[in-house]
Amino acid sequence: MQSLAQEIKTFSKTNLRKQCTRVTTLSGRRIIETWKGSTIHVVEDKTQPETACGYVQDNSWDVQVGVIKPYLLLGSQDAAHDFSTLRKYKVSHILNVAYGVENAFPDLFIYKTLSILDVPDTDITSYFQECSTFIDQANAEKGVVLVHCNSGVSRSASVVIGYLMSTEGKPFNDAFTLVKSARPATCPNPGFLEQLKGFKPKGGIEANGVGYA
């Protein structure tokens, strides 16, 4: 059996095993760093991470709630699943427009669920009437409604913008600015943005501020 001193003398860097590290840069680029002794070899990682259909998966906890109106809130699924947040904002109704997200407290709140995909070719405006009716119901019942999707960024934000355009006759820019200021994460996908800009609720105002019947 060799002594420690003998092992040190006979040690060779060529006996070191390769060490691989996967790295994701701030820009989202994925690389693999392979170490062999004191030498590093870097290659592009072509393996795509698993993502959920229609949206970018975000594992960070987000319970920030945007207060649009005293009776109308905007947030993510995290806020909808956090009981203390719901109680803090005195939520009574929850409009769930996420895809594949279950209602966490069906016995404690009044829910409406619409499974909407966050993809540009989804006709988001076709859901506005049904969503607006539920929001108005909550208001009429002196309640507070939280509108949420998965991240509270695209689908739910678009629904809230559409609601303001439909019920208050706000032009798109004004409605978008109001929602964005209440929840800075607001960012409808490009298809939803185009639909909102061209949305013409009956008796409302076009995105350019011109009224119509």
C-alpha positions in Angstrom: 0.0 0.0 0.0 1.4 3.3 -1.0 2.0 6.1 1.5 0.4 9.5 1.0 3.8 10.9 0.0 4.3 8.2 -2.6 0.8 8.8 -4.0 1.5 12.5 -4.3 4.8 11.9 -6.1 3.2 9.5 -8.6 0.1 11.7 -9.2 -0.5 12.7 -12.8 -3.1 15.3 -14.1 -3.9 12.8 -16.9 -5.6 10.7 -14.2 -8.2 13.4 -13.5 -11.7 12.7 -14.7 -13.5 15.1 -17.0 -15.9 17.4 -15.3 -18.9 18.8 -17.2 -20.9 21.9 -16.1 -24.1 23.2 -17.9 -24.3 27.0 -17.8 -27.1 29.3 -18.8 -25.9 32.8 -19.5 -27.9 36.0 -18.7 -28.8 36.2 -22.4 -30.4 32.7 -22.2 -27.6 31.0 -24.1 -26.9 27.5 -22.8 -23.3 26.1 -22.9 -21.5 23.1 -21.6 -18.1 23.6 -19.9 -15.9 20.4 -19.9 -12.8 20.5 -17.7 -9.9 18.1 -18.2 -7.1 18.9 -15.8 -6.5 22.6 -16.1 -8.0 22.8 -19.6 -11.6 23.9 -20.3 -13.5 23.1 -23.5 -16.8 25.1 -24.2 -19.5 23.9 -26.6 -23.1 25.1 -27.3 -25.7 23.0 -25.4 -28.3 22.1 -28.1 -30.6 20.4 -25.6 -33.8 22.4 -25.2 -35.2 22.8 -21.7 -38.7 21.5 -21.1 -41.3 24.3 -21.4 -45.0 24.3 -20.9 -47.2 24.8 -24.0 -47.9 28.4 -24.9 -45.9 30.2 -22.3 -42.4 30.5 -20.9 -42.1 28.6 -17.7 -41.1 30.8 -14.7 -40.4 29.1 -11.4 -40.0 32.3 -9.4 -42.7 33.1 -6.8 -44.8 36.1 -7.8 -47.6 37.3 -5.5 -47.5 40.9 -6.7 -51.1 42.1 -7.4 -52.0 45.0 -9.6 -55.0 47.0 -8.4 -56.8 48.2 -11.5 -60.0 49.2 -9.8 -61.1 48.8 -6.2 -63.0 45.7 -7.3 -60.6 44.5 -10.1 -57.2 43.0 -9.5 -54.6 41.4 -11.8 -52.0 38.8 -10.8 -50.4 35.4 -11.4 -51.3 31.9 -10.5 -49.1 32.3 -7.4 -51.3 35.1 -6.1 -54.4 33.0 -6.8 -52.9 30.1 -4.8 -51.7 32.2 -1.9 -54.5 32.4 0.7 -52.9 35.2 2.7 -52.6 37.4 -0.5 -56.3 36.7 -1.4 -57.4 37.6 2.1 -55.2 40.7 2.2 -56.9 42.1 -0.9 -60.4 40.9 0.2 -60.8 38.8 -2.9 -64.2 37.2 -3.3 -64.2 36.2 -7.0 -61.4 34.6 -9.1 -61.3 34.6 -12.9 -58.9 31.9 -14.0 -57.9 32.2 -17.7 -54.8 30.0 -17.3 -54.2 26.7 -19.1 -53.9 23.7 -16.8 -54.0 25.6 -13.5 -56.5 24.3 -11.0 -58.6 26.5 -8.7 -56.9 26.2 -5.3 -59.9 27.1 -3.0 -63.1 26.2 -4.8 -65.1 26.2 -1.5 -64.0 29.6 -0.4 -64.2 31.8 -3.5 -66.5 32.2 -6.5 -64.6 31.0 -9.6 -64.9 31.3 -13.4 -62.4 29.2 -15.4 -61.6 29.6 -19.1 -58.6 27.6 -20.4 -56.9 30.0 -22.8 -53.6 29.3 -24.6 -51.0 32.1 -24.6 -50.2 31.9 -28.3 -50.5 34.8 -30.8 -53.2 33.2 -32.9 -55.6 32.6 -30.0 -58.7 34.8 -30.5 -58.4 36.5 -27.1 -61.1 39.0 -27.9 -63.7 36.2 -28.2 -63.5 35.8 -24.4 -63.9 39.4 -23.5 -67.7 39.4 -23.2 -67.8 36.4 -20.9 -65.0 37.7 -18.8 -66.6 41.2 -18.5 -69.9 39.7 -17.4 -68.1 37.8 -14.5 -66.2 40.9 -13.5 -69.3 43.0 -13.5 -71.1 40.3 -11.5 -68.4 40.6 -8.8 -68.7 44.3 -8.7 -72.5 44.2 -8.5 -72.1 41.8 -5.5 -69.8 44.3 -3.8 -67.0 41.8 -4.2 -63.4 41.9 -5.5 -62.3 39.8 -8.5 -58.7 38.7 -9.2 -58.0 38.0 -12.8 -55.1 35.6 -13.3 -53.4 33.3 -15.8 -50.1 31.5 -15.3 -47.8 34.4 -15.0 -50.2 37.3 -14.9 -48.5 38.9 -17.9 -50.3 38.2 -21.2 -53.7 36.5 -21.1 -55.1 38.0 -17.9 -53.6 41.4 -18.7 -55.3 41.3 -22.1 -58.6 40.4 -20.6 -58.3 43.3 -18.1 -57.3 45.7 -20.9 -60.2 44.5 -23.0 -62.6 45.0 -20.0 -61.5 48.6 -19.6 -62.0 49.2 -23.4 -65.4 47.6 -23.4 -66.9 49.0 -20.2 -65.3 52.4 -19.9 -64.7 53.2 -23.6 -61.0 53.7 -23.0 -58.8 53.7 -26.1 -56.2 50.9 -26.2 -53.2 53.2 -25.2 -55.0 54.5 -22.1 -56.2 51.1 -21.0 -52.8 49.5 -21.6 -51.0 52.3 -19.7 -53.3 52.0 -16.7 -52.8 48.2 -16.5 -49.1 48.4 -17.0 -48.7 51.0 -14.3 -50.7 48.8 -11.9 -48.8 45.6 -12.8 -45.4 46.4 -14.5 -45.0 42.8 -15.7 -47.9 43.3 -18.1 -46.8 42.2 -21.6 -49.4 40.7 -23.9 -48.0 38.5 -26.7 -47.7 40.2 -30.1 -50.9 38.6 -31.4 -52.9 39.8 -28.5 -51.5 43.3 -28.8 -52.6 43.5 -32.4 -56.1 42.2 -31.5 -56.4 44.7 -28.7 -55.3 47.6 -30.9 -58.0 46.7 -33.4 -60.6 45.8 -30.9 -63.9 47.6 -31.4 -66.3 47.1 -28.5 -69.9 48.1 -29.3 -70.3 51.8 -28.5 -66.6 52.1 -27.6 -63.6 53.9 -28.9 -60.9 52.7 -31.3 -57.2 52.5 -30.4 -56.6 55.8 -32.0 -59.2 57.5 -29.9 -61.9 57.9 -32.6 -65.4 56.9 -31.5 -67.8 54.7 -33.4 -71.2 53.2 -33.0 
